[in-house]
Amino acid sequence: MTDATETLDALGLLCPLPVLKARKRLKTMPDGALLRILADDPAAVIDVPHFCAEAGHALVSQTEEQGYRSYLIRKGG
């Protein structure tokens, strides 16, 4: 496991682009790595948790920021 966190800025992107970009980024990361996604698409609140459940990743947290949401995902194996 690693504590290194990468950030994916998906602000301004609409469904399904935040999840598609997250999937692509996670493929290049080692198991246990953390990816923070910044997204302002209203559908991301449903899409990101669903993506994590389907792909075997852990949704560590999701927080409301000013004008967007931040999702922290730990890559599963």
C-alpha positions, -999 to 999 in steps of 0.1 A, spaced: 0 0 0 11 35 -7 0 68 7 9 88 -24 -22 105 -37 -27 116 -73 -54 141 -82 -76 140 -112 -92 173 -120 -125 165 -137 -141 199 -131 -163 209 -160 -166 174 -174 -200 157 -177 -210 121 -173 -194 97 -181 -161 115 -186 -151 118 -148 -155 80 -144 -138 72 -177 -108 94 -169 -106 79 -134 -106 43 -148 -78 52 -172 -57 69 -145 -62 40 -120 -49 15 -145 -15 32 -144 -14 33 -106 -3 5 -82 -27 -14 -60 -35 5 -28 -27 39 -44 -50 68 -37 -67 89 -64 -86 121 -56 -112 131 -81 -125 166 -83 -159 167 -101 -188 192 -104 -210 169 -125 -242 163 -105 -242 127 -118 -208 119 -103 -224 115 -68 -240 84 -82 -215 74 -109 -183 74 -88 -195 51 -59 -211 28 -85 -178 27 -105 -159 18 -73 -182 -10 -64 -182 -25 -98 -144 -22 -103 -134 -34 -69 -120 0 -56 -127 15 -22 -144 48 -20 -125 62 10 -144 95 13 -165 120 -6 -167 155 5 -186 186 -6 -162 214 -15 -172 249 -26 -189 243 -59 -177 207 -65 -172 173 -48 -140 155 -39 -138 117 -40 -109 97 -26 -105 63 -41 -81 35 -30 -73 13 -60 -82 -23 -54 -64 -54 -67 
